[in-house]
Amino acid sequence: HLQLQESGPGLVKPSETLSLTCTVSGGSISSSSYYWDWIRQPPGKGLEWIGSIYYSGSTYYNPSLKSRVTISVDTSKNQFSLKLSSVTAADTAVYYCARELLEWPRNFDYWGQGTLVTVSS
Amino acid sequence: DIQMTQSPSSLSASVGDRVSITCRASQSISRYLNWYQQKPGKAPKLLIYAASSLQSGVPSRFSGSGSGTDFTLTISSLQPEDFATYYCQQTYTTPRTFGGGTKVEIK
């Protein structure tokens, strides 16, 4: 049974870089069938897709965040990571990692439990 | 970006009611439309994929329909555990985008 688990600091200061890791267990991140995604949800608001990565390292980013986002993968640790630079209070959100099917129908079938990151001094 | 518009943004219904939620895409997305259920403090859960396919383990009272730009999620007989927020999502292209959500509350 596949599981995803986010980890990282719950508090980040304004202008600093938010760093999170998603650890995948019960399956291989090197599968050719999936992308690995980051999604966030500000408190009381809707879902925003941040970006995705393939095990080879190919990435797709949301243009609204592209200048500040880096997603990377470490296949040896079965992990992928998110870095978001120059954060402000608007980046306060629950951050989720998820698995996305590469081909039709491209759904997000497994999600992590989410981790709240607060941006505050 | 493809905009996804859900309606209504909230609704009140009773146990046993038939409930429908609509999702409209700003351009055609074929059938690249997924529906998720989210309960407070929990991650979204995939209910319907490819507009009308039921995810494994999801009760058959949930169904989806539509193609192109207009889609519907229907709950045939609302159960107490169905009170939650529902989101549509397009995966036709990047950036992946979600609807604003529909909160289903108890009347």
Interface residues (C-beta under 8 A of the other chain):
Chain A: D37 G46 L47 E48 W49 S52 Y60 Y61 N62 P63 S64 Y96 A98 E100 W104 P105 R106 N107 F108 D109 W111 G112 Q113 G114
Chain B: D1 R31 Y32 N34 Y36 K42 A43 P44 K45 L46 Y49 A50 S53 Q55 Y87 Q89 T91 T94 P95 R96 T97 F98 G99 G100 G101
